[in-house]
Amino acid sequence: MNFHITTLVPELFFFCLVLVLMIQSLGSREWQPPVEKWLPFGAGLAFFVAITGFALQGTMFWGVYKVDMMSQFFKIAIAFGFYVTVLNTSRQPTLEDGKRADYYMLLGFSTFGLMLLSSAVELITIYLALELASYSMYAVIPLRAKSKGAAEAGVKYVLFGAVSTALALYGLSYIMASQHTTHIAELMNKSWSFADQPMAVVGLTLFLTGMFFKLALFPFHFWCPDVYQGASNETAAFVATMPKMGAIVVLCRLAVLLKPGLEITTIIAILGALSMTFGNLSALAQTDLKRLLGFSSVAHAGYIMVGLVSGTPEGVSAAAFYGLAYLLMNLLLFWIVSRIAVDGRNLHLKDLNGLYKKAPVLAFSLAIGAFALVGLPPTMGFMGKFFLITSAWDHGYNWLVITLVLNSAIAIYYYLGLFRHAFTEEKAPADVPAPDTSWFASAGAGMLAAAVLLIGIIPAPLFNFAMTAGESLYGIVSGGGH
Amino acid sequence: MDFGYPVLTTLIAFPLVAACGLFFLRSPQVVRYYTMAASIIECLLAIPLTGFTMNAEFQFVEKIDWVHKWGLQYYLGIDGISILMVLLTIVVLPLCVMCSWTYIGKREKEFHFCLLIMTSAVLGVFCALDLVLFYVFWEAMLIPMYLLIAVWGGDDRRYASLKFFLYTLAGSTLLLAAIVAFRITGGTFSIPELMQMNFSFRFQFWTFLAMALAFAIKVPMFPFHTWLPAAHVQAPAAGSVILAAVLLKMGTYGFLRFCLPLAPAASEYFAPMMIAISIVSILYGGAIALGQSDIKKLVAYSSVAHMGFVTLGIFLFNMQGAQGALLQMLNHGIVTGALFMLIGAVYERSHSREITDNLGLGKYLPAFMFFWGFMAMASFGFPGTNGFVGEMLVLTGAFKSSVIIGFCCIPGALLAAAYMFRVSLKMAWGRPSSAKTWRDLNAREWIMLTIPAVFVLWIGLAPAPFYKIIDPSIEKLLNDFDKRKVASIEVEQPLQTAAADVLNVIAGKK
């Protein structure tokens, strides 16, 4: 077993962070200092450590764990997502005081699982990491004081999660039985055509359901709007972003198996097309903001599939870049949702009315977030979508690209609704607490919005990173191959 | 000519930077003066453009790698076609600020912010030489325009703004698909490089349709014009001015910059259809305008007709047609912009845009009526005004191309005279129900109307300098067009294989 401790510094640092949280959660409830006082610094440091480790490389644990450009890209994104989530959650109004350390510990464990997931290059390891990332989520989602909906959401998530992981495990057994290996690197050289290996194709499809569930891809999305709606705003922010990053990195790794024209690729393409269409059409009818965002993420899961079906490094890197864009855009929107709903209630579209007057910075950031999700330039969402469609065009899935383009046109309506309510409607509902306009709220929203805008205008550095990561999966640059 | 500094980037970036400065201002009056100053500085920053040399090359070129691995470039440059549009945009900005001086009574800061941002985006559209950069600017202009209508518009503003947004965005998503297709087939996003390539007829056929839809919605051509009257009527005066003066030109500019050079064979193939739609737009716009009781709606429908002349000129593929089209783009910007400013002025006094509420203005507002009459004459192409020069050229081109096309346009010109006369006569000599105490134009309004009036006469009486600017570029455009449409035509029957093409596109085969 080859083991290089230096290559694992980001994970180890994060693991220590989670251990400290665990110790605090075990101690007395009044243990000082409160977790919100120190955790943002810890999470910030973890993000910093993840950045400094971007050039690390190495394969260990008998080839099941691989630190490469792709894993580092996602680790940085996940660490950043955790940092923002921690900041976002620091003023969570619907969490009982005694449960704070436990809450962060569970979020931390889930994030740690996602970090492992981004380096896992073997199916069983992927499965284990996925479970580690999921278990804590089952416990976190119902943590919303005095809300019946939260319990329902929790149950839904557990049931759907259990079914999809069971399917994934079932698929894993098929793959093992037919291809005699679970290492992606070796699976790359096997045939994935239905005619040659029907069992393996069925197995991979089933295995992918685990990822599709996390990503909320149609038809594994049914939990998504309900869970967003039932969970507290801050928890929803986590569920809506982080597990998806984990799913995307695994799908990127598995995408090297997919060659255009294979049955399984076509299945994924069809699921993608259905997912975007279904998500967007359903979102049109929503008035609950979190449900709307839930359906929008179903649509976005479909968009990401466009990058994966092309079977090229460009496609994989476009999907990775879009994953990052999605993370930022959704963190931004959920940040604003959490700041407007200072009492932790669920927001409806009309709650946004007159936001430009009450909280101009939040309103402006909301506009940037909404237009980024539409895919309007000059935001990161546009660049992401642009890379996706350029990568997929001419690889046999032009119809999928056209579906994406048409879906973007449908999506305008409801995203524009967010903007319209915030900027052009004046009559705000009475008797609701004013949005949080503190410097903390504005600075957070402003910075995330600035990031969405700036990366949209100057995408080259991050995109080149994603591109190198994509090429490394295909063995084009050093550290290549699985 | 090299001025040692990036002229075009400065022009695009300055309004953006100035817009950010607005955040630090409080008083509405200061906001107005500040924006006015910014727009005058913007005009001054355009002085280096006088160094434009009269040839067909792209000038003031700036080229920086944007996303190297994806072949994106920050690539700007202007030729004879775009320079007029750039200048028009820059001149319209201070006029917009002036004409909304007293009209905008709420959220002044945001209003001027939108104006400045939009100027940046539109300038970017006219300067971009990279397809994606073009698309970025093309889409970026949507949001401020949406806000201008949705926040400061009339009673029905929500409907109008949404319609505007959905129409234009739905159209441009297909433009994006065409852009990607050009990159995959041509290997680059650079417009000048793509202009040198010969694409297969099938490829041109589909990309032309995708691009033409986006541009036709923007122009707007019949039957995609329905967003325009709604948007115009609801938008505040400055919004209508900027919409009529520059935004509509983006569509026709797109035809000239993309459809003709990149898909010449398809342009020729679709020319009869485009010409037919143009003629329908001219006749339909004119006929509907004739029946309007709302002055703003009348001018909005007249825009559909005038822009019909422009698209007609473009798809005639002869020198006069193209010259006339380009000149009409400029003329329509000046004249219709001025007409909307006048409507804004009269609305401020009567709070109504109905013709019947604005009768007898010749007596109460003689200066206003003078400008109105002057612009109305320019609008229907009275000799000596710019409208005459442009329309005449298009008509000459039409007759040169085919006598039938020429004859089809004549009623359009007559209709224009009819609706303009009708509204002007009523407004000038109609008998108002009660005596009015309206004050005539003030100094600010005099200034903002004199500037377009000077251009009307200049282009009308001495158009030679404008020809000098546009002729080389148009000649090159048409020469290239003639050469390349032959080179790229394949011997096949495209319409018979259209269904097969759809299936091939779906299946991912070329």
Interface residues (C-beta under 8 A of the other chain):
Chain A: P260 Y356 A367 F371 L376 P377 P378 F382 M383 F386 F387 I389 T390 W393 D394 H395 G396 Y397 N398 W399 V401 I402 V405 L406 S408 A409 I412 Y413 L416 R420 F423 T424 P459 A460 F463 N464 M467
Chain B: D65 W66 V67 H68 K69 W70 E110 V132 Y135 V136 F137 E139 A140 L142 I143 Y146 L147 A150 V151 R157 R158 S161 L162 F165 L166 L169 A170 T173 L174 L176 A177 V180 A181 R183 I184 V505 I506 A507 G508 K510
